[in-house]
Amino acid sequence: HYQPGEPFDHTMKHSDAYYEEYMAAFVPNPKRRLFYRFVKRSFDIIASAIMLLLLSPVYLAIAIAVKCTSKGPIVFRQQRLGKGGKPFTCLKFRSMKITTPRNMPTSQLAKPEMYVTRVGWVLRKLSLDELPQIYQVFFSQLSVVGPRPALWNQEDLIQEREKYGANDMKPGI
């Protein structure tokens, strides 16, 4: 306990031992958790429905641009890990050439710029390639708020998320 005149020990408040003790004593209220999940899912449905309606002209324009400027499908499908480590298919507008190595993060490619299409460069710069995920929010595969879904082969990221319980949450946009 702090006594007036003594210097305050900031190290205890922000130490690992303090947080471990706090987490061990933390017991969630199931009724509150159920209400939270209801509110979060309601927000996901309402927000994604509004965004899908408002952005439908943008979806159409992007689909035309992708199809007219490069060979291959409009939408790119990739296996990611969802809640509890279960795989699901993540959708994005295709921003890379169809010759790009599959199931590899762009950051691990030797020369990623050689695989990105001209339209893809713009989509990535403005994060428009992520728009199909709004559809996945509406159908409860993703949430608006949550950790980004990891690729199945990103073991370091998956292990780090396991420590903090992030793999127990529905992934988000």
N, C-alpha and C positions, 0 to 999 in steps of 0.2 A: 504494500500500500504506500501511496505517496504521502510524504510528510512535508508540510510547508517549509521552505528553506532548502530542501534537498534537490539536487538536480534530477529531472525526470528521466527515467530509463526508457528511451524510445526503442531500444533493441528488443525488449521482450514483446512489445505490442506487435512488432512486425517480424517476429522470428518464426521459423518452421514449427517449433514446439507449440507456439501460441495457436497457429492455424490448425495443426493436427489435433490439439485439444478441442478447439472450436468445432471442427468437423466431426469428431467422435461424439460430441454432445448434441449435435444437430439431429433432430428427429422431425421430418416433415409432417405436416398436418394433412392427412389424406383428403379431407373435405375441401380444404383450400387448394390442394393440388388438382382435384377434379374440376373445381371452378376455374382455375388457371388454364387447364387444358381446354375447357369449353370456350373460354374467352379467346384463347390463342387460335383455336381452329376456326371460330366464327370470324375473327379478323382475317385469317388466311383466305377463307371463302369469299368474303365481301371484297377485300382488297384485290384479290386475283380476278374476280369477276369484273370489277370496274376496270382494272388495267387491261384485261382481254378485250373488252368492248372499246375502250378508248384507243388502244394501240393496234386494233385490227388493220387499219390502213398501213401502218408501219410494217406489220407482219407481211402484208401483201407486197409492199414495195421491196422489202428485203428478200423475200422469196424469189421475186422476179429478177432482182439484181444478182443473186447467187446463181440462179439457173442459167441466166444469159451470159455470165462471164466465166464460167468454168464447168467442166464435166463433173458428173456425179450427183448425188442426192442433195436436196436443199438442207435437210436436217442431218446432223451428225449425231450418232448414238454411241455412247460409251458406257461401259460397265463401271459403276462406282459403288462404294460401300455406304449403305444407309444405316438406319437405327439398328443397333445390336450386331453390326457387321454383316447384315444381310445385303447381298448384291441387288442393285436395281439399275435400270437403264436411264442415264442422264441425257437429256436432249439439249442440243445447241444448234444454232444456225451454223452451217459448215463454213469455216473461215480458212481452211487449209486444203491443199490439193489432195486428191484421192491417193496419191503415191506416198503420202506421209506415213512413217511407221506407226502402227496402231498400239494403243495401250501404253503410250509413253508420254509423260508430261513434256510439254513444249520446252521447258527449261532444261531438259536433259538431252535435247537434240543437238547435234554438233553445229549445224547452221539453221536454226529455226526460221529465219527470214526467207530462206529459199523455198519453204513449203507454204508460206502464207500467201493467199491470193490477194489481188488488189482490193477487191471488195472486202475480203476478210480482214485486211489491215485496218480499214475504217470501222468494221464491226467490232473488232477487238479494242480499238482505241476508245470507242464510245460505249463499250460493254453491251452492244446490241446483240452480240452472238448468244447472250444468256437469256434473251426474251422467251424462247420456248419453255423455259423452266417455270414461267408463270402458269402455263397450262398444267404443269406437274404439281404446282401448289394447289390449284383448284381441285385436282383429283387426289390430293393427300399423299403424294409421293415425296414432296418436299414441303418445307415451310418457308414463309417469308424471312423469318429470323431463325437462325441456327448455324451450326458450323458447316463450312463448305464440305461437301462429300469428297472423301479421299478416293484416289484410284486404288484398286485392289493390290497393286504392287508397291505402294508407298509404305513399306513396313515401319520405317522410323516414325513417320507421321501418325500412323495407326497406333503404335505403341505409346507415343507421347499423349495422344488423345485418351487412350485407355486409362492412364494415370489420373486424369481429371474428370472422367465420366462423360466426355464429349461423344463417345461412340454409343452412349445410351440415349442420345437425343435424336430427334428427327433432323436430318440435315436441312440446310436452308440455302436460299439464293445468296 
